[in-house]
Amino acid sequence: MLTLSITGFDGDPQIVSDILDIEPTCVVRAGDLMRSGRVATCNGWWLEAGADRLASGADHDDAVKSLVRAVRGRAQAFQSLRERVRPKQITLYGGLYHQGDSQCGIWLDAEDMRCLGECGIAWGLDVFGDEH
């Protein structure tokens, strides 16, 4: 899955939802217990898209397009978010699991990159060899 992650800010995560006019998949407040069992040290807001385990470039592309649809046209809202909330990180990230003996391509098309860039959203991907 891919996740739009907005983390490292003061204040209630609801303000991120209010500014962006997007409902998150998950929020965490500093001091909350996270899914990992650790205690959150900062506030966070996440919007997830795609299959639990992205297994191909097409899976990745579908998840990117879903998240881009959610943020398209909101560049001004992201600017307001950076000014008002000052998050340490705004990133689109996830993992790709592929069979170690096969080729797997990843791409971001120009329009998706433009949208992410206009919104100030970074991109990252962890690649894992799947031994199945």
URHU-V71156 format. One line per field, one symbol per residue. ss: DSSP state (~ for helix, > for strand, _ for the rest). burial: I if it has 9 or more other ideal C-beta (glycine too) atoms within 8 Angstrom, else O. A space follows every 10 residues. Layout:
ss=???
burial=???
//
This chain:
ss=_>>>>>>>>_ ___~~~~~~~ _____>>>__ __>_____>_ __>>>>>>>_ ___>__~~~~ ~~~~~~~~~~ ~___~~~~~~ ~~~~____>> >>>>>>>>>_ _________~ ~~~~~~~~__ _>>>>>>>>> __
burial=IIIIIIIOIO OOIOIIIOII OIOIOOIIIO OOOIOOOOOI OIIIIIIIII OOOIIOIOII IIIIIIIIOI IOOIIOIIII IIOOIOIOII IIIIIIIIOO OOOIOOOOOO OIIOIIOOII IIIOIOOOOI OO
//
